[in-house]
């Protein structure tokens, strides 16, 4: 199987020759400084230049890190397009929001109308088109920040979380507006050539929201997002990543209409497989270990994740930019070697 066929089959729960080893992009950033040096393409330039963005995404595959392309390399694009102030960071620091644009959800009508073909959104779309032109059987994963995470990037997060409880009418109107913007951006990525869409919603963790608000806001609007994407392509695989512990919200998570779920390293793959038996599981090799452990430890951890039942092997979260290429390559090599032992 080639990399694209293997991943698409795995996401649909179909038979594969072995597990894929991927890192989606977006919040699940896969670029490290050592890779930038080898590719001679660096941040922050790669955030605003489609040729450099595509080149750096391709380098992830070419240098034996992961078996996919994924763009962009941050989760600030949607918030910036809606009016938030963003610092593009540096070689070692990802872009981040530095200025909120509204004080409460009732002001959502004051937000800049979302343009999926705007300044930085267009960079992502052009990068996907460049990667698609290669026709090299490597899956392209387009990335969206989740609805709660985008909303919490447009206003001060503590005030946002309070408003979800105290000002529900405006909160839902705000969330609907954000979700419709994400659908537009996702559809544009699909049109550009994305094979898979990954939605990362770290601010939507059940640890902060609790089961009731998780169901009311995360499940509702992530499902609206997925349904909107499926209007364009009903067969499109969708990955959803949620941060934090899951034991309090497994019932709610099962309602999300994603093909696959990605969790961070605090979540037991064995437990998640038991609680969500119909879902494909992605993950969850510790990103802390990938940055600070040695290759022997990484190989051991990768084998454990595979033994625990992960369907698609991946880092548990975004990689620290100082993570070594050797550790990342060791994870992929361990997965590839498994096909010879099967």
Beta strands, then each sheet from edge to edge (+ up, - down):
strand 1: 21-22
strand 2: 68-71
strand 3: 85-87
strand 4: 96-99
strand 5: 139-145
strand 6: 196-200
strand 7: 237-242
strand 8: 260-263
strand 9: 280-282
strand 10: 313-314
sheet 1: 1+ 10+
sheet 2: 2+ 5+ 6+ 7+ 8+ 9+
sheet 3: 3+ 4-
end
